[in-house]
Amino acid sequence: MRLGLSWLVAIGVLLFLTNLYPLLKLAQRSFLTEGRFTLEHLAWAFQSSQVRTALFNSLFTAGASTVIAVLLAVPLAALTEKTDLWGRGLIRLAILSPLVIPPHILAISWQQWAGPVGYLQRAIRSVFGLFGPLWTLYGPGGIILLLSFFSLPVAYLTVVAGLKRIPRSVEEAAMCEGATGWQVWRHIVLPLVRPHVAAATILAFLGGLGNFGIPALLGIPAQYSTLPTLIYRQVASLSTSAFGRSASLGLLFGLPVLLVLAVQSRILGRGEESSPGDAGEKGMVYPLARWKAPVFGLLLGLIVFSVGGPLFSVAMTGLIKAYGLPLAWENLTLDHFRFVLFELDRTRVAARNSVILSAGAAALSALFAAVVGYAVSRARARWLQVIVNLPYALPGIVFALSLILGWITPPIPGLRIYGTLWIIFVAYLGRFLALALQPVSAAWQQVDPSIEEAAKVDGAGFGQALVFVLAPLIAPSLGVAALLVFLQALVELTLSALLAGSGTETLGWLIFGLEQGGYTTQSAALSTVLLLTLLAFAGLLGLLRRRAAS
């Protein structure tokens, strides 16, 4: 059964409006001033000391955090996948926790844990009788630390994928030739997984380079500017040249990112070709012997410090009567939770907006992913996948800016969505469709084409076959796709930072605003509620993934 031309045209038009058209307007705006062609904005981007400083800061923090993330990811992947270490499931869960915790909430939780008046610093000062803060998270040090945690899950998963492609027979053959476990690792495993380590490095670097929430919360108070925060401040300034300068920054920021992603794809592709392949056999597991207990103890301590401490601290800050008070029973209260949940009108507005936008984007993304995934896998329409991936590959702040430039003057007369919830909905749909496409595309690869042919023989058209025959077969993957989008969109900040406003607040935007406005306890209370919600949905996502894989 072939996908009809009308379906391809409809999909192409939709993706053009949500994904491609805004990016074209971004490029166009970089070269226009009051309708005239000019290089003024690009010249400013190249000549401004402010831009050079932000560029250096972005490269420095992204580069340093990438080094830390990859240096942690490789041994952690080896320990959890290739050894008999205790508690591997718990350790994997802790490593992947930043996938569930949004970057701005991660920054807020670490401020309460290790910030100037955080519980960790207060405990150390009380034990040793010290005064004043021992260190600060504000500035490059804190940004690098948290970007490392933010990038670690992506780097870890990429390395794990490489380790799983090494068949047991390859390692056994080397050991039969007399190689020790260390020699197998050094001369067999590490060379085979090297392309995945390179891909992990690129992905971690791009993730750190485009992150907005962490540099905004830890950099802006210290006047430490990065490219995402510079674009945000340019747009927020509302000056006559704001959009032109921001567009030029977005163009110069986005093009190298796409180039690096193309390089990463080629590196990973060559690694897949040169790898022995997954022969369906489980890889070798190396015994840690006497090192098992010490390694587990060390990792457990790191989990308590880096995951448990921040999560505990943000919850306690939400329960404390006033920020900075000692953690004692008489200082605890539920007033902040009651205020943000039942008394703050902005919470109700933001929660309603976020739930509606996230649920709508999740449902529509799953639907579009089903059709696009079919077109890519069956009709070989690779160009659709390229258009889908563009907004997700670019930094979120750049895509949000492109939507402003694309829809401030509507491409379709009368379709005015700028300044409304609809533009945030379009942003979510364009940004997260690539995320939904991943599990759905994998599901299409497992559907036997003969099922489609049988439906065609019975007289079903493409639409009927898709709804009544094919969709039930990939339903678990559609559920996974929808939940992935919902989780990402529910407390998203980067897009909302530029697109949300009065009446169109989202939960991520509200938390950011409360923290920036000094309402620390209320911000912590709302963050705690959202973290519990996200963890519950993450558990449901895990169940759906297992069902989709079975």
SVG drawing of the C-alpha trace seen along z (x, -y; Angstrom):
<svg xmlns="http://www.w3.org/2000/svg" viewBox="-13 -51 60 71">
<polyline fill="none" stroke="black" stroke-width="0.4" points="0.0,0.0 1.4,-3.4 1.0,-6.7 -1.0,-8.9 0.3,-12.2 -2.5,-14.1 -1.3,-12.8 2.3,-13.8 1.3,-17.3 -0.8,-17.7 2.0,-16.6 4.5,-18.8 2.3,-21.9 1.8,-21.4 5.5,-20.9 6.3,-23.9 4.1,-26.2 5.2,-24.8 8.9,-24.0 10.4,-25.3 8.7,-28.7 9.7,-30.2 13.3,-29.2 13.3,-30.8 11.9,-34.0 14.7,-33.9 17.3,-33.8 15.5,-36.5 15.2,-38.9 19.0,-38.7 19.5,-40.5 16.6,-43.0 16.2,-46.4 12.8,-48.1 12.4,-46.0 15.9,-46.8 18.7,-44.3 21.5,-45.0 24.4,-43.4 24.0,-45.7 22.8,-43.1 25.3,-40.4 28.1,-43.0 27.0,-43.8 27.0,-40.1 30.6,-39.8 31.9,-43.0 30.1,-43.3 32.2,-42.6 29.0,-41.6 28.5,-38.8 32.2,-37.7 32.0,-37.4 28.7,-35.5 30.1,-33.2 33.3,-32.5 31.2,-31.8 28.9,-29.4 31.8,-27.5 33.6,-27.4 30.7,-26.2 29.5,-23.7 33.0,-22.4 33.9,-21.9 30.6,-20.3 30.9,-18.0 34.3,-16.8 32.9,-16.0 29.8,-14.4 31.7,-12.1 34.3,-11.2 31.5,-10.1 29.4,-8.5 32.0,-6.0 32.8,-4.3 29.2,-4.5 28.0,-2.8 30.7,-0.1 29.8,0.5 26.1,0.8 26.2,2.7 29.3,4.9 29.9,5.8 28.1,7.5 27.8,4.3 25.1,4.3 22.1,2.0 22.5,1.4 18.9,0.5 19.0,-2.1 22.2,-3.6 20.7,-3.7 17.6,-5.5 19.8,-8.1 21.9,-8.7 18.7,-9.2 16.9,-11.4 17.9,-14.7 15.8,-13.5 12.7,-13.9 13.8,-17.0 13.6,-20.1 16.9,-22.2 15.5,-25.2 14.1,-23.0 17.4,-21.2 19.1,-24.6 16.6,-25.6 17.0,-22.4 20.8,-22.7 20.5,-26.3 18.6,-25.0 21.1,-22.2 24.5,-23.8 23.8,-27.5 25.1,-30.2 22.3,-29.4 21.7,-25.8 21.4,-23.0 24.8,-21.5 26.7,-24.7 24.9,-25.4 25.6,-21.9 29.3,-22.3 29.5,-25.7 27.8,-24.5 30.0,-21.5 33.3,-23.4 32.2,-26.7 32.7,-28.6 31.0,-31.9 30.0,-33.1 29.4,-31.0 32.1,-28.5 31.4,-28.6 28.9,-29.9 26.8,-28.2 26.3,-31.5 28.7,-32.0 30.6,-29.6 31.4,-27.0 27.8,-26.3 26.7,-26.4 29.4,-23.8 28.4,-21.6 24.7,-21.5 25.2,-21.3 27.3,-18.2 24.4,-16.6 22.0,-17.8 24.2,-16.3 25.2,-13.1 22.0,-11.0 22.3,-11.6 26.1,-10.8 25.4,-7.7 22.6,-6.3 24.7,-6.9 27.7,-4.9 25.4,-2.2 24.0,-1.8 27.5,-1.2 28.3,1.3 25.2,3.3 26.2,3.7 29.3,5.7 28.5,9.4 29.6,11.7 31.5,13.9 33.9,11.1 35.0,10.7 35.1,14.5 37.3,14.9 39.8,12.5 39.8,14.2 40.3,17.6 43.5,16.1 44.8,15.4 43.7,11.8 43.0,10.6 39.8,8.7 41.7,5.4 43.3,6.2 39.8,7.0 38.6,3.7 41.6,1.7 42.0,3.4 38.5,4.6 35.7,2.9 37.0,-0.7 38.0,-0.9 34.5,0.5 32.7,-1.9 34.8,-5.0 32.3,-6.3 29.6,-6.3 31.8,-8.1 32.5,-10.7 28.7,-11.0 28.1,-11.3 30.6,-14.1 28.9,-16.1 25.4,-15.5 26.5,-16.6 28.2,-19.7 25.2,-20.7 22.9,-20.2 25.1,-22.4 25.5,-25.0 21.8,-25.5 20.6,-25.2 18.7,-28.3 17.3,-27.4 20.6,-26.7 22.6,-29.7 19.5,-32.0 19.1,-31.1 22.8,-30.8 24.4,-33.2 22.1,-36.3 22.4,-37.1 26.2,-36.9 26.1,-38.9 27.5,-35.9 26.1,-35.9 25.8,-33.0 24.4,-33.1 20.9,-31.8 20.6,-34.3 21.9,-37.1 19.2,-36.3 16.6,-36.3 17.7,-39.7 17.8,-41.1 14.2,-40.1 13.1,-41.2 14.7,-44.7 12.1,-45.5 14.5,-48.0 14.1,-48.9 17.0,-46.6 16.1,-43.8 14.6,-41.4 17.2,-42.0 20.1,-41.5 18.5,-38.5 17.8,-36.9 21.5,-37.4 22.5,-35.7 20.1,-32.9 21.4,-32.4 25.0,-32.4 24.1,-30.1 22.0,-27.7 23.9,-27.0 27.1,-25.6 24.8,-23.5 23.2,-21.9 26.6,-21.3 27.9,-19.6 24.8,-17.4 25.4,-16.3 29.0,-15.4 27.7,-13.5 25.3,-11.6 28.1,-10.5 30.3,-9.5 27.6,-7.4 26.7,-5.9 30.2,-4.8 30.3,-3.3 27.2,-1.3 28.7,0.0 32.1,0.9 30.5,2.5 30.2,6.3 26.5,5.7 24.0,6.9 24.0,10.6 21.1,11.0 23.4,12.3 24.0,10.7 27.4,9.2 29.9,10.5 29.6,9.5 32.9,8.9 33.1,9.7 34.3,6.8 35.3,9.3 36.6,7.4 35.9,4.0 32.1,4.6 31.3,3.3 33.6,0.2 32.4,-0.8 28.8,-0.4 29.3,-2.4 31.0,-5.2 28.3,-5.4 25.6,-5.3 27.2,-8.2 27.4,-10.2 23.7,-9.4 22.7,-10.7 24.8,-13.8 23.9,-14.7 20.3,-13.5 18.9,-12.9 20.4,-16.1 18.9,-18.5 15.5,-16.9 15.3,-16.8 16.4,-20.4 13.8,-21.8 11.1,-19.9 12.2,-21.3 12.5,-24.8 8.9,-24.6 8.0,-23.5 10.0,-26.1 8.2,-29.1 10.9,-31.6 13.8,-31.1 17.0,-30.6 15.5,-29.4 17.0,-26.3 15.4,-23.0 13.4,-22.4 9.9,-21.0 8.6,-24.4 9.8,-26.1 7.8,-23.8 4.5,-24.7 2.3,-23.8 1.3,-27.4 3.5,-27.7 2.0,-24.6 -1.5,-25.8 -0.7,-29.2 0.7,-28.1 -1.9,-25.3 -5.1,-27.0 -4.7,-30.7 -2.3,-31.9 -4.5,-32.7 -1.5,-32.6 -0.9,-28.9 -4.4,-28.0 -3.9,-29.9 -0.5,-28.4 -1.6,-24.9 -4.6,-25.0 -2.5,-26.4 0.3,-23.8 -2.0,-20.8 -4.1,-21.9 -1.0,-22.7 0.9,-19.6 -2.0,-17.2 -2.9,-18.7 0.7,-18.7 1.1,-15.1 -2.0,-13.8 -1.3,-15.6 2.4,-14.8 1.6,-11.1 -0.9,-11.3 1.5,-13.1 4.3,-10.9 2.3,-7.9 1.8,-9.3 5.3,-10.8 6.8,-7.6 4.9,-5.6 6.0,-8.0 9.7,-7.8 9.7,-4.0 7.5,-2.9 7.5,-5.8 11.2,-6.6 10.3,-10.3 13.5,-11.1 13.0,-14.8 10.1,-14.8 12.4,-13.5 14.9,-16.3 12.2,-18.9 10.9,-17.3 14.3,-17.2 15.3,-20.8 13.5,-22.5 14.6,-19.8 18.2,-20.0 18.4,-23.8 18.6,-25.4 15.1,-26.0 15.6,-29.8 16.5,-30.0 13.3,-28.1 11.2,-30.3 12.7,-33.4 12.0,-32.1 8.3,-31.5 8.0,-35.1 9.5,-36.4 7.4,-34.0 4.1,-34.7 4.3,-38.3 3.0,-39.0 0.8,-35.9 1.7,-33.9 -2.0,-33.2 -4.1,-36.3 -6.4,-36.4 -4.5,-33.6 -3.1,-35.7 -1.7,-33.5 1.2,-35.7 0.6,-36.6 -1.9,-33.8 -1.7,-30.2 -1.7,-29.0 1.8,-30.1 3.1,-28.1 1.1,-25.1 2.7,-25.4 6.1,-25.7 5.5,-22.5 4.3,-20.7 7.2,-21.8 9.8,-21.2 8.7,-17.9 7.4,-16.1 10.9,-14.7 10.8,-13.2 7.5,-11.5 8.8,-10.2 11.6,-8.1 9.5,-5.3 6.9,-5.4 9.5,-5.0 10.9,-2.0 7.4,-0.5 6.8,-0.9 10.0,1.1 8.4,4.1 5.1,4.1 4.9,6.7 4.0,5.1 1.9,8.1 -0.7,6.8 -1.1,3.7 -1.4,5.6 -4.2,7.8 -6.1,4.6 -5.7,3.3 -7.0,6.6 -10.1,6.2 -10.7,2.8 -9.4,0.5 -7.9,-2.8 -4.8,-4.2 -6.8,-6.2 -9.0,-3.2 -6.0,-0.8 -4.1,-3.3 -7.0,-3.8 -8.5,-0.3 -5.5,2.0 -2.1,0.4 -2.7,-2.0 -3.8,0.7 -0.5,2.6 1.7,-0.5 -0.7,-1.7 1.8,-1.1 4.5,-3.1 2.0,-5.9 1.3,-6.0 5.1,-6.2 5.4,-9.0 2.5,-11.0 3.9,-10.6 7.4,-11.7 6.0,-14.9 3.7,-15.5 6.6,-15.1 8.8,-17.5 6.1,-20.1 4.4,-20.2 7.1,-22.3 9.1,-23.5 10.8,-26.9 13.0,-27.7 10.1,-28.2 7.8,-29.8 10.5,-32.3 10.0,-34.2 6.5,-33.2 4.5,-33.3 3.0,-36.5 0.1,-37.8 -2.7,-35.3 -0.6,-32.7 1.7,-31.7 2.9,-28.2 4.1,-26.3 7.8,-26.5 7.5,-30.2 5.8,-30.7 8.4,-28.8 11.1,-30.8 9.3,-34.1 8.8,-33.2 12.5,-32.3 13.6,-35.4 11.2,-37.6 12.7,-36.3 9.7,-34.1 12.0,-31.2 9.8,-29.2 6.8,-29.4 9.0,-28.5 10.3,-25.5 6.8,-24.4 5.5,-24.5 8.7,-22.7 8.2,-19.9 4.6,-19.3 5.6,-19.2 8.6,-16.9 6.2,-14.4 3.9,-14.7 6.7,-14.1 8.0,-11.1 4.6,-9.5 4.3,-10.1 7.8,-8.8 6.8,-5.6 3.8,-5.2 6.1,-5.8 8.4,-3.0 5.5,-0.6 4.4,-1.6 7.9,-1.2 8.1,2.3 4.7,3.1 5.8,1.6 9.0,3.7 7.1,7.0"/>
</svg>
